[in-house]
Amino acid sequence: MSSPPPVPDAAGPSGPGVEGPAFAGRASVPPPRNDENLTYLPGSPERTALKARLADMAGTPIEIPAVIGGRDVRSGVLHQVVMPHAHRHVLATWHAAEPQHVEEAVTAAALARREWASWSPEDRCAVFLRAAALLTGPWRATLNAATMLGQSKTVFQAEIDAASELIDFFRFNPFYAQQIYAQQPGSSPAVWNRLEYRPLEGFVYAVTPFNFTSIAGNLPTAPAMMGNTVIWKPAASAMLSAYYILRLLEAAGLPPGVINLVPGDPEAISSALLASRELAGVHFTGSTSVFDRLWRTVGEHISGYSAYPRLVGETGGKDFIVAHASADVQALAVAIVRGAFEYQGQKCSAVSRIYVPASLWPGVRDRVVAMMRELQIGDVADFRTFCGAVIDRKAFAKISGYIDDARANARIVQGGAARDGEGYFIEPTLVETDDPGYRLMREEIFGPVVTAFVYPDRAWPEILATVDTTSPYALTGAVFATDRQAVRAAQAGLRYAAGNFYVNDKPTGAVVGQQPFGGGRRSGTNDKAGSGMNLLRWVSARAVKETFVPPLDYRYPHMSES
Ligand code: NAD
């Protein structure tokens, strides 16, 4: 979109219940600042508050309803939320939505839309800015504790996700929304041109993954901020934090029906919603195969929609670190350990393939192995823990299968143990292969397993080509080098290999407002969550030309002979 200088905005108040143009008002969104991570040092107030909330949440199972049109809906079809690191410990039971509830959600979203779409952007944004403020303070321990217990995140991993990143989404998106509304066309004398950023017609379907509470919070709220109403299907394995996100939004003043929480059978819910004439968009994060499926279903129904739905999906990754012979060995080793094993490798950005020159490999390997031997694995309520458990039995079986494959077809340098008696624990694992096309170098594992390929130092151009072409994904990647020519070559050779590219840093930990996140190729539509690029997908612009003095004669001047 071109962005000519903004013209003064036109105030367009709309009566309650009447959908009207959502022109920006005169207020400016407070300039957003990234939330500062708390330290949770021994003796700190935040540590005391969090420990108390953890004990309380672990000891008091709750019942989670669907929430449709602001109403708690209890279907009686119950499922359990357990701790991945203590899978016999039940944290909650939740009610799965039945087909009639899905229909009710479509109706509730349509009803709520009439009112919500008429709110000024300032009023809508205020809800999310208030949610950010609540999460900064009184809700912080709740969202962190739910993420630690329900998704097995350590205190630091929960803090950077459920608190800081979600706060950042709630603070930065209003700021980006304001920038979008301010982009207005030029006008000629006696003509006023305006762009009206209308919410989409219909509802947005948000489908969220288990691994980031912040993503679960962002996918329904980003379209809502732009005036849409949403039906949100969270991941079953992240139900506890999803439920508290919804309660937080209610506490912040989100009107009933703007975001409808509809947990349940993903296939049944998706096939009902994707067949709806009112589907206006899909906001998805999860695996590539599921997004393919959603897209295909939308394709099958394409002639039945009232408008072409917007499809935004951030999907899988096979993220890399490629090291040049000039790399700093210690920095590289730390980046591998943090990048591959934090949150048990269950980040879409987690390092899972590394390319190291032969001259550096012994030093890198030994340092990585030494650090891996120190990593504490276990209960995340013990703050010394570095790795919790993987999310569920299915993930445990899948990751264990890859480790078995490595045992047979490659070399396990460190780790490899897996035990699921108490919790779904997988030891951080370093594999070495001589085959750069080995499946552990190509396929997304989504667990604490990283595979190394050692290349001859002189083969730098060739290894860049290998990195670029080995996997179908292009989410994140990093180059480690102190030689600037090598950095330049990597940036050029890997231009399309990652949507988030890092130089001398691990390829995880993107920060809202600093490294807009998303990948290309089979990693998604790269609409960059937490940026204006993403928000633009949730509006449909109307150009309005108003002529103040319309012509009164059909003839043009050149038609006169005299
Ligand atoms: P998943 O694909 O299993 O599930 C994601 C969501 O889709 C969940 O809500 C799930 O219930 C739903 N779902 C599952 N099967 C479905 C079906 N048949 N029809 C409709 N919906 C269905 O992914 P996950 O295990 O929750 O998360 C891990 C995946 O997400 C990894 O592939 C990871 O790379 C990806 N991810 C990507 C990003 C990114 O920004 N690119 C961020 C986080 C996670």
Boltz pocket constraint, residues with backbone or C-beta under 6 A from the ligand:
constraints:
  - pocket:
      binder: B
      contacts: [[A, 207], [A, 208], [A, 209], [A, 210], [A, 211], [A, 212], [A, 215], [A, 233], [A, 234], [A, 235], [A, 236], [A, 264], [A, 266], [A, 267], [A, 270], [A, 285], [A, 286], [A, 287], [A, 288], [A, 290], [A, 293], [A, 294], [A, 314], [A, 315], [A, 316], [A, 317], [A, 347], [A, 348], [A, 349], [A, 444], [A, 446], [A, 475], [A, 517], [A, 518], [A, 519], [A, 523], [A, 524]]
      max_distance: 6.0
